[in-house]
Amino acid sequence: MAGVAFLWNVPVAYRPTDIDRWAALSLAHPQATVASAVSFILGLAALAGWASALGRQVGTPWARFAGSTIAVGALFNAVGCVTPLVLVTHVLPGCTGPACAPVARALLGVTLSLDALFNLLLGIGLVALGAALWTRGSRALATLGLVAGLASIPVAGQPFSEAAAKLLGVAGPLWLLFVLGSSVRLWRGTGARP
């Protein structure tokens, strides 16, 4: 959530139709862009650890697959979050004029594409976790996982579709609720047991 909060003055971030404006606003707010990138990287690394731990604790093959799938997506996305940082600290300060635009578009396009991959793998992983939890009797948490996963998968179209990017406004809160709910279970050590 900190990664999003730091981008308050960059409201077009992660929007496929506004990549040039995203670059310009990132340059106008370099400290916020760096803080956002670092927050996303740390959060995604933590999310990878959470997914792996939940998959192991639930213990079924589907749950382990789900945890690994989410973890891989989160780590790819963390790598993608480095590119806005590179853009504002290394590329744009030494580059002027229209020649900078293709490099900025490429770096932010990588960020957007790896975020899309994350949403796809997160969605697949949440659906698989939901199915695993359902068979273990945790129906409420399973339902939330299934719904969050199904809402996250279409966000993978975000590099090409503004509508897909906007779906994150629905999918994000759902998967955050699932992460919080399952984290409480992890913390208590109850895993998926009813």
Helices and strands as residue ranges (DSSP letters): H 2-5, G 16-18, H 19-28, H 30-58, H 61-80, H 82-86, I 87-91, G 92-94, H 100-135, H 139-152, G 153-157, H 162-166, H 168-188
